Amino acid sequence: MGCGANEPCQAALRGKYPLITRANVEKYVLTGDVDHVNVSSGLFSSEYATYKITPDKALRNQWIGVRARGWDTRVHVGAREVGLAHSGANKLTAAQAEAAAKLRVDLPLQAGVQTVMLWTHRQEWDGATWRLLDQGLATNTMWKALQARKGLGRLSVTFDASDPEKGITQDLNKLAEVFDEVYIHSQ
């Protein structure tokens, strides 16, 4: 959906991801069996870039498409954003962190998204540990940018209780500095 009206982009993504279509998603939305859908704008950013579609334009295209189809009137629509977590230490300047938070939090909310779910508090993926904070729950520039958005009341994150950074209580207390909803799971 991030392609917008760019037909070559649409054709390329349809060819590469034939099952990820508006029609397939809409089947679930219209059944009434689903009450919440999270949409991620960052997953195909490298493909969009091939067609000179910037991340903010792709995000706007996506949410225009969601609203045009009326999905937000049928289910709770949230954004699931993957572009803020990092492996290793966060190396973003304050200005870079603020720009990333504007793209991944502010723009979806301005587009009418009800909740922004950020990936991830702490998760092993592709041979590395990915997190929003630095190791040991250390605050970084990204965390400070997110703290500035606490008053929005619309940020959420998942938390794996079987693999906390320091401990369940310490991790949840730190997450409460930013997030209004924490989805707890255990693998």
N, C-alpha and C positions, 0 to 999 in steps of 0.2 A: 504493500500500500504506500510505502514511502516513495515509490516512483512517481506518484501523481499521474499527470497526463503524458509522461515520457514513454511512448510506445516501445521503443527499442529496449528500454530498461525493463518494462513489464514483460516483454517477450523473453528476454534473457532469464529473468527470475522465474517465470513460469516453466521454462525449459529445465532449469537447474533444480527447482523445488516444486514439482508438479502437484504435490498434495497440500502445499500451503497456499490455499486460495481463499478468496473472500467467500466464495460459495460454500466451501467446506466448513469454515468457521461459522458462517451464518446458519448452517444446519443445526449446530449446537445451540446457538443463541436463540433461535426461533422455537426450539422444542419446548422451552419452559423448564427443562431438566437441569439447566445450568443457571446459577444465580450470580456468578462472578467470572469475569474474563480479564486476564492481565495481558497487555500487549507490550511488546518490547520494541523500542525504536532503534536500538543500537546493534542488533544482531546482523544486519545486512549493510552496515555503513560502508564497508570496502566495496561492495557491489554498487551501491548508490554513487560512490565517488567516481567510479568508472564512467558514469553518465553525467558527471559534473553536478550532482545533486548533493548539496552540503548537508551535514547532519541536522541542522536546524530546519532546513527546507524539507528533508525527508520526514522529520518528526511532525511538522505542520501538515504535510500531505497525508500522513497516516491518520492523524486525529480528525482532519476534515472528512476523510473516508469513513471513519467510525461514526461520526455524527450524521453524515449524509445517509448512512444506512439505518440510522435509528437504533443502533445497538445499545447506546447509553440510555434509551428509554425502556429497554427490555431486561437488561442485566446491569449489575454494578461493574463499571469498567475502570480498571486500574492500569497504571503503567508499571512494567517490570523493567527496571533500568540496570544494565550490566556494566556501564562504563566508568564507574567510580571506584571500584575495588582495585587493589594492586597486590602484586606479590613483592616480597622484600620490603624495603622502607619506601614510604611515599616520597617522591622526589619533586612534587609539584610546588611551584611558588604559590604564594597566597592569591595572586591574580589568576594563575592557571586553575587553581582549585575553585575559585569563584566562577570562572567561565564555565567549568565543567558542571558545577552545581546549577548554574542558570540553564544550561542545555538539558540536563537530566532530571531536574526537579522543577524549576520555575516554568519552563516552556510547556511541559505536559500539563501542569496545573492551570496555566493560562489557557490552554486548549480545552479545558473542561474536564480533565481527568479527576476522578474522585479521590484516588489514593495513588501514591508512588511507592512501590516496593523496590527497595534497593538490594542488589546482590553485592555483597554478602557480608555478614558479620565476620564469619571465619569459615573457610571451606577449602578442603584439599581438592585441587583440580589440575589436571595436566602436569602432575609432578611438582606442583608448588602450592603453598598456602596463600590463598587470596583473602584479603580483608579490607575493611574500610579504615579501621584504626591501624596503627603500627603494632608490632609485636609487643606483647605485655600490656595491651590496652592503652598504649601511649597515644596521646593526642597528636594530630598532625594538621597540616593546612586544610586537607579535605574535610576532616572532622570539624574544624572550626567553621568552615563554610556551611556545613550541615547544621551545626548548632545555631547559626544565625537564622535558620529556617524552622526551628522548633515551634515557634508560635503559629505556624501554618496549620498544625494539627492534622496533617495528612500524609505523614511519612511512616512507612513500615519496613520491617526487615525480618528475615528468618533467622532462627537461632537453633543450633544443634546442641541440645542439652547433653548429649553423650561426648561432646568434644569442645568444651569451653576453652577460652584463652587462659583464664586464671582460675575461675570457678563459677558455678552457676550464678550465685548471688552477686559476685563482683562484676561479671559480664553483664547481667541484666541491669544492675545499677548504672553502669556506664552507658548502655544502650538507651536507658531512659533519658539521658541528656539530650537525645536527638529524636528518638522515635516515639510515636504515639501508640503504635501497634507492634507487637513482637510475636511472630508465629513460631511457636516452640515445637520442635520435632526431635526425634531421637532415632538414629539409624541402627 
